[in-house]
Amino acid sequence: VSTQSTGEKRKEEISQQLQLQLRRLLSDEEGAGNSGDVITRTLLREYLEREINMLQLELTQPEVLLKQLLEQRDQATQRLLKSSVVLSEQRQRCMREYQDLTNLQRLVQQKHTVHQDTWDTEQKEYVEAYNKHKQVEEEHETLEKQCQSLDEKIKLASKDVQRLLKLRKKQDHILIKAFGGSYGSEKEASIEEYVDKMKEFRKNILNTKAQ
């Protein structure tokens, strides 16, 4: 039983189709191209190889991922800010309880009478405040680590998006270079038609990936 996902199968299928078309268009039977041809073998190979790279990158949906990560980072930042406020409050409470307990100890040292119930109550309140402070502090550190992790993921996703944008820009440049002049040759018409098919293939694959 195959463990490949539908998206992976479609990705492999389109890669094979692109490679087959690349060999067909660049075969000797199709012709190497005259010096006056707008489309050259090198230019066509460059375009199709980049098209494959673009498809593989688009299947990871870096733009969608980046948007999701930025939203998660914004939410994590809000939680971190709230946690900072709570942490500050708990720290102050802990310090107050510690000071109360210290004052009580000073009274004992000065031979003042301190009821056991009073001592037990102050000690219990300090322990509770201390434990609560440590709990909030650990939760705050966890949130900080989550934000740092998201920052790293955003950095990687941003690189993928930039890489994809550069590939698209280069592809546009190649198309302008290839078809910027007048149309007419059968080879140009064949390649232009194939480019449209590749775009439709990519659209179908990305739709399958999203399902």
Summary of the structure (lengths in Angstrom):
residues: 211
radius of gyration: 32.8
end to end distance: 21.3
largest distance: 108.7
contacts: 556
relative contact order: 0.15
helix: 83%
strand: 0%
